[in-house]
Amino acid sequence: MSDFNWAQLLNPEFYITMSIGGVQIGLWIVLFIVFAETGLFAGFFLPGDSLLFLAGIYSRDLIENFIFLESDMVNVTLLSILVGVAGILGNMMGYWFGAKGGYYLYKKEDSFWFKKKYLIQSKDFFERFGGKAIIFARFLPIVRTFAPIVAGIVTMDKKKFMFFNIVSSFLWSFVLIFSGHYLYGMFLEKYDIDLKEHIEVIVIGIIIISTLPVFIKFFKKTPKQE
């Protein structure tokens, strides 16, 4: 860690390949980050979508220190399930905090860790799409951090919330992790292109694709009502 650079905190590959004393802890870091995005409200700067896509690329390295089976499909599925569970628990924490401390959040001053405008934007998003916002939000940076909090603030029915929470978490984890894993294999086999050598391009591309809808939805001027 002597050559550590703070910019690495924005690089998902840094977390995936992290080790302590020669022991790989990437899997646990990935699970913690997924939980923290909604459970600890840190999603506005943590590399969520790109982290899961890269987790798919590095799935063998991540899972073999936990449990490794001969079936490639089983290993990727297990990784996706673990990430999905972490996402479910994070959303549950966010919902609980919203239900208990929603009023506090609206009065809280802005800081590096918290921006009130994100909470307001997520509330507008939630009001527009209802329960489905929990699913849509999983694929939108920033919004996924505050969507479960807003669900708690508006006292969304717990059973309904858990349904959308479970569906969205597993959908998000399986789509991104499987995409990363099998696209890596396809590019390597058919085109002799190792995606691990183009991580920066992949991360930038995913950030642009995932944040574009946010800018369209929240920064587009809406017509004034008479």
C-alpha positions in Angstrom: 0.0 0.0 0.0 3.0 2.3 -0.1 2.1 3.5 -3.6 -1.5 4.2 -2.6 -3.1 7.1 -4.4 -6.5 8.6 -3.3 -7.7 8.5 -6.9 -7.7 4.7 -6.6 -10.8 5.0 -4.4 -12.8 5.8 -7.6 -11.3 2.8 -9.4 -13.4 -0.4 -8.9 -10.5 -2.6 -9.9 -8.7 -1.3 -6.8 -11.3 -2.9 -4.5 -11.7 -6.1 -6.5 -8.0 -6.9 -6.4 -7.4 -5.7 -2.8 -5.4 -8.0 -0.5 -4.0 -7.9 3.0 -1.0 -9.9 3.9 -1.3 -11.8 0.6 -4.9 -12.7 1.3 -7.4 -11.6 -1.3 -10.3 -9.7 0.4 -11.9 -8.4 -2.8 -15.1 -10.3 -2.4 -15.8 -8.9 1.1 -14.9 -5.4 -0.1 -17.4 -5.7 -3.0 -20.1 -6.9 -0.7 -19.5 -4.1 1.7 -19.6 -1.5 -1.0 -22.9 -2.8 -2.4 -24.3 -2.7 1.1 -22.9 0.8 1.8 -24.3 2.3 -1.4 -27.8 2.2 0.2 -27.2 1.2 3.8 -24.6 3.9 4.5 -25.7 6.5 1.9 -22.3 6.5 0.2 -23.5 5.7 -3.3 -22.9 9.0 -4.9 -19.1 8.3 -5.2 -18.7 4.6 -4.9 -18.4 2.7 -8.2 -21.5 0.6 -8.2 -22.4 -0.5 -11.7 -18.8 -0.6 -13.0 -17.8 -2.5 -9.8 -20.3 -5.3 -10.5 -19.4 -5.5 -14.2 -15.7 -5.8 -13.2 -16.7 -8.3 -10.5 -18.0 -10.5 -13.3 -14.7 -10.2 -15.2 -12.8 -11.1 -12.0 -15.4 -13.6 -10.8 -13.0 -16.5 -10.5 -10.5 -14.4 -8.5 -13.2 -13.2 -6.2 -15.0 -16.4 -5.4 -12.1 -18.9 -5.2 -11.1 -17.5 -1.8 -14.6 -18.0 -0.5 -15.6 -21.3 -2.1 -14.7 -22.6 -5.5 -16.6 -25.2 -7.5 -15.8 -26.8 -10.8 -18.8 -25.4 -12.5 -18.2 -21.9 -14.0 -21.9 -21.2 -14.0 -22.3 -22.1 -10.3 -19.4 -19.8 -9.3 -20.8 -16.8 -11.2 -24.3 -17.5 -9.9 -23.0 -17.8 -6.3 -21.2 -14.4 -6.7 -24.4 -12.8 -8.0 -26.5 -14.2 -5.2 -24.0 -12.9 -2.5 -24.0 -9.4 -4.1 -27.8 -9.5 -4.4 -28.2 -10.3 -0.7 -25.8 -7.5 0.2 -28.0 -5.1 -1.9 -31.2 -6.3 -0.2 -29.7 -5.7 3.2 -28.4 -2.3 2.2 -31.9 -1.3 1.0 -33.5 -2.6 4.2 -31.1 -0.4 6.2 -31.9 2.6 4.0 -35.7 2.0 4.4 -35.3 1.7 8.1 -33.3 4.9 8.3 -35.8 6.8 6.1 -38.7 5.6 8.3 -36.9 6.6 11.5 -34.9 9.7 10.5 -36.5 11.1 7.4 -37.3 14.4 9.1 -33.7 14.7 10.2 -32.4 14.2 6.7 -34.5 17.1 5.3 -33.1 19.4 8.0 -29.5 18.1 7.7 -26.9 20.5 6.2 -25.0 19.4 3.1 -21.7 17.7 3.5 -19.3 15.6 1.5 -21.3 12.5 2.5 -24.7 13.9 2.1 -26.4 16.2 -0.5 -30.0 17.2 0.2 -30.6 17.8 -3.5 -30.1 14.1 -4.2 -32.8 13.2 -1.6 -35.2 15.7 -3.2 -34.4 14.4 -6.7 -34.9 10.8 -5.6 -38.3 11.7 -4.0 -39.5 13.2 -7.3 -38.3 10.0 -9.1 -40.1 7.9 -6.5 -43.3 9.8 -6.8 -43.2 9.5 -10.6 -42.7 5.7 -10.7 -44.0 4.5 -7.4 -42.8 1.0 -6.3 -41.2 0.4 -9.6 -38.8 3.2 -8.7 -37.0 0.7 -6.4 -36.2 -1.4 -9.5 -35.3 1.4 -11.8 -33.2 3.1 -9.1 -30.9 0.1 -8.9 -29.5 0.9 -12.3 -29.1 4.7 -11.6 -26.2 6.0 -9.6 -27.1 8.4 -6.7 -30.9 7.6 -7.1 -30.3 4.0 -5.8 -28.7 5.4 -2.7 -31.7 7.5 -1.7 -34.7 5.5 -3.2 -35.0 3.1 -0.2 -34.7 6.1 2.2 -37.5 7.9 0.4 -39.6 4.6 0.5 -39.1 4.7 4.3 -40.0 8.4 4.5 -43.3 7.9 2.7 -44.0 4.8 4.7 -44.2 2.5 1.7 -45.9 -0.8 2.6 -43.1 -3.1 3.9 -44.2 -6.2 2.0 -44.4 -4.2 -1.2 -41.0 -2.7 -0.6 -39.4 -6.0 0.1 -40.8 -7.5 -3.1 -39.3 -4.7 -5.2 -36.2 -4.7 -3.1 -35.5 -8.4 -3.7 -36.4 -8.3 -7.4 -34.3 -5.2 -8.0 -31.2 -6.4 -6.1 -31.0 -9.8 -7.8 -31.8 -8.3 -11.2 -29.1 -5.7 -10.8 -26.5 -8.2 -9.6 -27.2 -11.0 -12.1 -27.4 -8.7 -15.2 -24.2 -6.8 -14.5 -22.1 -9.7 -13.1 -23.1 -12.1 -15.8 -22.6 -9.5 -18.5 -19.1 -8.8 -17.3 -18.2 -12.5 -17.0 -19.5 -13.7 -20.3 -18.5 -10.7 -22.4 -15.0 -11.1 -21.0 -15.0 -14.7 -22.2 -16.5 -13.9 -25.6 -14.0 -11.1 -26.4 -11.1 -13.2 -25.3 -12.1 -16.2 -27.2 -13.5 -14.7 -30.4 -11.4 -11.5 -30.8 -8.4 -12.3 -28.6 -9.1 -9.1 -26.6 -8.4 -9.2 -22.9 -10.9 -6.8 -21.2 -8.7 -6.7 -18.2 -6.3 -4.6 -20.2 -9.0 -2.1 -21.0 -10.5 -1.5 -17.6 -10.3 2.3 -17.7 -12.2 2.4 -20.9 -14.8 0.0 -19.6 -15.3 2.0 -16.4 -15.6 5.3 -18.2 -18.1 3.8 -20.6 -20.3 2.3 -17.9 -20.2 5.6 -15.9 -21.3 7.5 -19.0 -24.1 5.0 -19.8 -25.4 4.8 -16.2 -25.3 8.5 -15.4 -26.8 9.7 -18.7 -30.4 8.9 -17.6 -29.8 10.7 -14.3 -28.8 13.9 -16.1 -31.7 13.6 -18.5 -34.3 13.0 -15.8 -33.0 15.5 -13.2 -31.4 18.3 -15.1 -33.9 18.5 -17.9 -36.2 21.5 -17.4 -39.8 20.6 -16.9 -42.5 22.8 -18.3 -44.0 25.1 -15.7 -47.6 24.4 -14.8 -50.1 27.2 -15.2 
